Amino acid sequence: MKPFIKNLSAAAIAVPMLFAAGPVLLSGCDDDREIMEVETPEGETEIEQDPDTGAIEVETEN
């Protein structure tokens, strides 16, 4: 009976850890180099450059 309880407690710790780490592990890292970011009360503008292709991307949020 002891091994079952020992395994149960390990599972009780492992399952919440997997749920907590899942979004971090599944989300990719944005590798773009940030050239400029402007934040104003009206919105936000970001200018980024892809290091592989050199392409420039402009993102605006209102």
N, CA, C and O atoms as a Tinker XYZ file with bonds, in Angstrom:
   248  protein
     1  N      0.821000   -1.198000    0.000000    73     2
     2  CA     0.000000    0.000000    0.000000    64     1     3
     3  C      0.866000    1.263000    0.000000    63     2     4     5
     4  O      0.457000    2.282000   -0.556000    81     3
     5  N      2.031000    1.215000    0.601000    73     3     6
     6  CA     2.884000    2.396000    0.638000    64     5     7
     7  C      3.325000    2.869000   -0.745000    63     6     8     9
     8  O      3.297000    4.075000   -0.995000    81     7
     9  N      3.738000    1.966000   -1.674000    73     7    10
    10  CA     4.144000    2.464000   -2.985000    64     9    11
    11  C      3.019000    3.205000   -3.705000    63    10    12    13
    12  O      3.270000    4.186000   -4.404000    81    11
    13  N      1.766000    2.732000   -3.534000    73    11    14
    14  CA     0.646000    3.413000   -4.174000    64    13    15
    15  C      0.507000    4.840000   -3.651000    63    14    16    17
    16  O      0.300000    5.771000   -4.430000    81    15
    17  N      0.618000    5.012000   -2.356000    73    15    18
    18  CA     0.504000    6.347000   -1.764000    64    17    19
    19  C      1.680000    7.214000   -2.190000    63    18    20    21
    20  O      1.512000    8.408000   -2.437000    81    19
    21  N      2.859000    6.630000   -2.277000    73    19    22
    22  CA     4.032000    7.382000   -2.717000    64    21    23
    23  C      3.850000    7.833000   -4.165000    63    22    24    25
    24  O      4.149000    8.981000   -4.495000    81    23
    25  N      3.367000    6.952000   -5.024000    73    23    26
    26  CA     3.115000    7.317000   -6.419000    64    25    27
    27  C      1.984000    8.323000   -6.538000    63    26    28    29
    28  O      2.034000    9.217000   -7.383000    81    27
    29  N      0.985000    8.190000   -5.716000    73    27    30
    30  CA    -0.135000    9.117000   -5.744000    64    29    31
    31  C      0.331000   10.517000   -5.374000    63    30    32    33
    32  O     -0.088000   11.491000   -6.000000    81    31
    33  N      1.176000   10.631000   -4.382000    73    31    34
    34  CA     1.645000   11.959000   -3.994000    64    33    35
    35  C      2.555000   12.558000   -5.063000    63    34    36    37
    36  O      2.544000   13.772000   -5.262000    81    35
    37  N      3.340000   11.736000   -5.754000    73    35    38
    38  CA     4.173000   12.248000   -6.841000    64    37    39
    39  C      3.293000   12.735000   -7.991000    63    38    40    41
    40  O      3.573000   13.767000   -8.601000    81    39
    41  N      2.229000   11.985000   -8.281000    73    39    42
    42  CA     1.314000   12.402000   -9.337000    64    41    43
    43  C      0.567000   13.669000   -8.933000    63    42    44    45
    44  O      0.300000   14.531000   -9.770000    81    43
    45  N      0.234000   13.779000   -7.659000    73    43    46
    46  CA    -0.474000   14.968000   -7.187000    64    45    47
    47  C      0.393000   16.217000   -7.325000    63    46    48    49
    48  O     -0.131000   17.326000   -7.424000    81    47
    49  N      1.683000   16.049000   -7.332000    73    47    50
    50  CA     2.596000   17.179000   -7.523000    64    49    51
    51  C      2.879000   17.387000   -9.007000    63    50    52    53
    52  O      2.941000   18.526000   -9.469000    81    51
    53  N      3.050000   16.306000   -9.755000    73    51    54
    54  CA     3.444000   16.403000  -11.158000    64    53    55
    55  C      2.345000   16.977000  -12.051000    63    54    56    57
    56  O      2.634000   17.772000  -12.946000    81    55
    57  N      1.109000   16.592000  -11.825000    73    55    58
    58  CA     0.022000   17.039000  -12.701000    64    57    59
    59  C     -0.168000   18.556000  -12.645000    63    58    60    61
    60  O     -0.233000   19.181000  -13.704000    81    59
    61  N     -0.259000   19.175000  -11.477000    73    59    62
    62  CA    -0.385000   20.642000  -11.472000    64    61    63
    63  C      0.843000   21.340000  -12.068000    63    62    64    65
    64  O      0.722000   22.397000  -12.687000    81    63
    65  N      2.017000   20.747000  -11.878000    73    63    66
    66  CA     3.227000   21.350000  -12.460000    64    65    67
    67  C      3.160000   21.310000  -13.989000    63    66    68    69
    68  O      3.578000   22.261000  -14.649000    81    67
    69  N      2.640000   20.221000  -14.554000    73    67    70
    70  CA     2.509000   20.133000  -16.006000    64    69    71
    71  C      1.510000   21.150000  -16.531000    63    70    72    73
    72  O      1.737000   21.770000  -17.570000    81    71
    73  N      0.396000   21.325000  -15.811000    73    71    74
    74  CA    -0.576000   22.331000  -16.227000    64    73    75
    75  C      0.005000   23.738000  -16.133000    63    74    76    77
    76  O     -0.305000   24.589000  -16.966000    81    75
    77  N      0.825000   23.987000  -15.148000    73    75    78
    78  CA     1.425000   25.313000  -14.994000    64    77    79
    79  C      2.507000   25.557000  -16.044000    63    78    80    81
    80  O      2.634000   26.673000  -16.547000    81    79
    81  N      3.280000   24.541000  -16.377000    73    79    82
    82  CA     4.389000   24.702000  -17.319000    64    81    83
    83  C      3.946000   24.565000  -18.768000    63    82    84    85
    84  O      4.667000   24.990000  -19.671000    81    83
    85  N      2.794000   23.991000  -19.007000    73    83    86
    86  CA     2.323000   23.758000  -20.363000    64    85    87
    87  C      2.280000   24.998000  -21.244000    63    86    88    89
    88  O      2.864000   24.985000  -22.328000    81    87
    89  N      1.611000   26.070000  -20.823000    73    87    90
    90  CA     1.560000   27.261000  -21.676000    64    89    91
    91  C      2.941000   27.864000  -21.940000    63    90    92    93
    92  O      3.190000   28.391000  -23.025000    81    91
    93  N      3.816000   27.791000  -20.979000    73    91    94
    94  CA     5.164000   28.334000  -21.170000    64    93    95
    95  C      5.923000   27.501000  -22.192000    63    94    96    97
    96  O      6.616000   28.050000  -23.049000    81    95
    97  N      5.799000   26.183000  -22.109000    73    95    98
    98  CA     6.514000   25.306000  -23.018000    64    97    99
    99  C      5.929000   25.327000  -24.427000    63    98   100   101
   100  O      6.661000   25.157000  -25.402000    81    99
   101  N      4.624000   25.534000  -24.545000    73    99   102
   102  CA     3.981000   25.513000  -25.847000    64   101   103
   103  C      4.072000   26.837000  -26.584000    63   102   104   105
   104  O      3.948000   26.869000  -27.809000    81   103
   105  N      4.283000   27.918000  -25.871000    73   103   106
   106  CA     4.368000   29.209000  -26.539000    64   105   107
   107  C      5.763000   29.386000  -27.110000    63   106   108   109
   108  O      6.760000   29.094000  -26.449000    81   107
   109  N      5.823000   29.855000  -28.314000    73   107   110
   110  CA     7.114000   30.051000  -28.970000    64   109   111
   111  C      7.747000   31.362000  -28.562000    63   110   112   113
   112  O      7.087000   32.262000  -28.042000    81   111
   113  N      9.001000   31.445000  -28.801000    73   111   114
   114  CA     9.740000   32.669000  -28.503000    64   113   115
   115  C      9.774000   33.514000  -29.767000    63   114   116   117
   116  O     10.184000   33.039000  -30.826000    81   115
   117  N      9.348000   34.756000  -29.656000    73   115   118
   118  CA     9.390000   35.666000  -30.789000    64   117   119
   119  C     10.829000   36.124000  -30.953000    63   118   120   121
   120  O     11.372000   36.807000  -30.085000    81   119
   121  N     11.443000   35.748000  -32.061000    73   119   122
   122  CA    12.874000   35.990000  -32.261000    64   121   123
   123  C     13.142000   37.328000  -32.926000    63   122   124   125
   124  O     14.289000   37.631000  -33.258000    81   123
   125  N     12.096000   38.145000  -33.131000    73   123   126
   126  CA    12.284000   39.423000  -33.801000    64   125   127
   127  C     13.071000   40.389000  -32.929000    63   126   128   129
   128  O     12.929000   40.405000  -31.706000    81   127
   129  N     13.899000   41.191000  -33.578000    73   127   130
   130  CA    14.664000   42.221000  -32.875000    64   129   131
   131  C     13.829000   43.496000  -32.858000    63   130   132   133
   132  O     13.408000   43.991000  -33.904000    81   131
   133  N     13.599000   44.014000  -31.667000    73   131   134
   134  CA    12.788000   45.221000  -31.541000    64   133   135
   135  C     13.648000   46.435000  -31.872000    63   134   136   137
   136  O     14.675000   46.679000  -31.240000    81   135
   137  N     13.210000   47.188000  -32.871000    73   135   138
   138  CA    13.942000   48.384000  -33.273000    64   137   139
   139  C     13.444000   49.586000  -32.482000    63   138   140   141
   140  O     14.237000   50.370000  -31.959000    81   139
   141  N     12.108000   49.725000  -32.398000    73   139   142
   142  CA    11.551000   50.870000  -31.685000    64   141   143
   143  C     10.164000   50.518000  -31.167000    63   142   144   145
   144  O      9.413000   49.785000  -31.810000    81   143
   145  N      9.836000   51.052000  -29.992000    73   143   146
   146  CA     8.508000   50.894000  -29.422000    64   145   147
   147  C      8.067000   52.245000  -28.891000    63   146   148   149
   148  O      8.788000   52.885000  -28.126000    81   147
   149  N      6.879000   52.676000  -29.297000    73   147   150
   150  CA     6.340000   53.967000  -28.869000    64   149   151
   151  C      5.004000   53.716000  -28.200000    63   150   152   153
   152  O      4.099000   53.140000  -28.804000    81   151
   153  N      4.875000   54.152000  -26.940000    73   151   154
   154  CA     3.619000   54.025000  -26.203000    64   153   155
   155  C      3.078000   55.418000  -25.923000    63   154   156   157
   156  O      3.778000   56.276000  -25.385000    81   155
   157  N      1.828000   55.629000  -26.295000    73   155   158
   158  CA     1.158000   56.900000  -26.039000    64   157   159
   159  C     -0.197000   56.598000  -25.413000    63   158   160   161
   160  O     -0.628000   55.445000  -25.409000    81   159
   161  N     -0.870000   57.604000  -24.890000    73   159   162
   162  CA    -2.213000   57.372000  -24.358000    64   161   163
   163  C     -3.200000   56.900000  -25.442000    63   162   164   165
   164  O     -4.206000   56.264000  -25.129000    81   163
   165  N     -2.915000   57.207000  -26.690000    73   163   166
   166  CA    -3.789000   56.838000  -27.800000    64   165   167
   167  C     -3.559000   55.404000  -28.279000    63   166   168   169
   168  O     -4.454000   54.817000  -28.888000    81   167
   169  N     -2.388000   54.828000  -28.020000    73   167   170
   170  CA    -2.098000   53.477000  -28.498000    64   169   171
   171  C     -0.617000   53.163000  -28.403000    63   170   172   173
   172  O      0.134000   53.827000  -27.688000    81   171
   173  N     -0.211000   52.139000  -29.138000    73   171   174
   174  CA     1.168000   51.666000  -29.081000    64   173   175
   175  C      1.612000   51.265000  -30.486000    63   174   176   177
   176  O      0.831000   50.695000  -31.249000    81   175
   177  N      2.870000   51.563000  -30.828000    73   175   178
   178  CA     3.445000   51.171000  -32.109000    64   177   179
   179  C      4.766000   50.476000  -31.856000    63   178   180   181
   180  O      5.599000   50.974000  -31.099000    81   179
   181  N      4.963000   49.317000  -32.490000    73   179   182
   182  CA     6.216000   48.571000  -32.372000    64   181   183
   183  C      6.786000   48.344000  -33.758000    63   182   184   185
   184  O      6.055000   48.001000  -34.688000    81   183
   185  N      8.085000   48.534000  -33.899000    73   183   186
   186  CA     8.782000   48.241000  -35.149000    64   185   187
   187  C      9.806000   47.168000  -34.832000    63   186   188   189
   188  O     10.667000   47.348000  -33.971000    81   187
   189  N      9.700000   46.031000  -35.549000    73   187   190
   190  CA    10.576000   44.887000  -35.305000    64   189   191
   191  C     11.213000   44.438000  -36.605000    63   190   192   193
   192  O     10.666000   44.655000  -37.687000    81   191
   193  N     12.391000   43.801000  -36.489000    73   191   194
   194  CA    13.094000   43.271000  -37.653000    64   193   195
   195  C     13.371000   41.788000  -37.444000    63   194   196   197
   196  O     13.867000   41.381000  -36.393000    81   195
   197  N     13.045000   40.983000  -38.456000    73   195   198
   198  CA    13.326000   39.549000  -38.409000    64   197   199
   199  C     14.823000   39.357000  -38.642000    63   198   200   201
   200  O     15.339000   39.802000  -39.666000    81   199
   201  N     15.541000   38.697000  -37.708000    73   199   202
   202  CA    16.988000   38.555000  -37.860000    64   201   203
   203  C     17.392000   37.658000  -39.028000    63   202   204   205
   204  O     18.496000   37.798000  -39.554000    81   203
   205  N     16.516000   36.740000  -39.443000    73   203   206
   206  CA    16.871000   35.831000  -40.538000    64   205   207
   207  C     16.706000   36.475000  -41.904000    63   206   208   209
   208  O     17.584000   36.358000  -42.759000    81   207
   209  N     15.589000   37.152000  -42.113000    73   207   210
   210  CA    15.296000   37.704000  -43.438000    64   209   211
   211  C     15.548000   39.200000  -43.539000    63   210   212   213
   212  O     15.686000   39.729000  -44.642000    81   211
   213  N     15.609000   39.884000  -42.411000    73   211   214
   214  CA    15.798000   41.333000  -42.424000    64   213   215
   215  C     14.506000   42.080000  -42.666000    63   214   216   217
   216  O     14.520000   43.306000  -42.774000    81   215
   217  N     13.389000   41.380000  -42.755000    73   215   218
   218  CA    12.100000   42.020000  -43.006000    64   217   219
   219  C     11.692000   42.881000  -41.816000    63   218   220   221
   220  O     11.896000   42.507000  -40.661000    81   219
   221  N     11.116000   44.032000  -42.118000    73   219   222
   222  CA    10.658000   44.970000  -41.084000    64   221   223
   223  C      9.149000   44.796000  -40.911000    63   222   224   225
   224  O      8.407000   44.706000  -41.889000    81   223
   225  N      8.705000   44.749000  -39.651000    73   223   226
   226  CA     7.294000   44.584000  -39.327000    64   225   227
   227  C      6.866000   45.714000  -38.407000    63   226   228   229
   228  O      7.534000   45.995000  -37.412000    81   227
   229  N      5.757000   46.361000  -38.734000    73   227   230
   230  CA     5.216000   47.447000  -37.926000    64   229   231
   231  C      3.877000   46.985000  -37.365000    63   230   232   233
   232  O      2.981000   46.600000  -38.117000    81   231
   233  N      3.743000   47.025000  -36.041000    73   231   234
   234  CA     2.502000   46.625000  -35.368000    64   233   235
   235  C      1.955000   47.829000  -34.629000    63   234   236   237
   236  O      2.695000   48.526000  -33.935000    81   235
   237  N      0.649000   48.078000  -34.776000    73   235   238
   238  CA     0.005000   49.158000  -34.034000    64   237   239
   239  C     -1.172000   48.598000  -33.256000    63   238   240   241
   240  O     -1.884000   47.714000  -33.732000    81   239
   241  N     -1.366000   49.120000  -32.059000    73   239   242
   242  CA    -2.513000   48.769000  -31.224000    64   241   243
   243  C     -3.164000   50.044000  -30.745000    63   242   244   245
   244  O     -2.488000   50.958000  -30.272000    81   243
   245  N     -4.474000   50.105000  -30.867000    73   243   246
   246  CA    -5.204000   51.305000  -30.411000    64   245   247
   247  C     -5.931000   51.007000  -29.142000    63   246   248
   248  O     -6.604000   51.881000  -28.596000    81   247
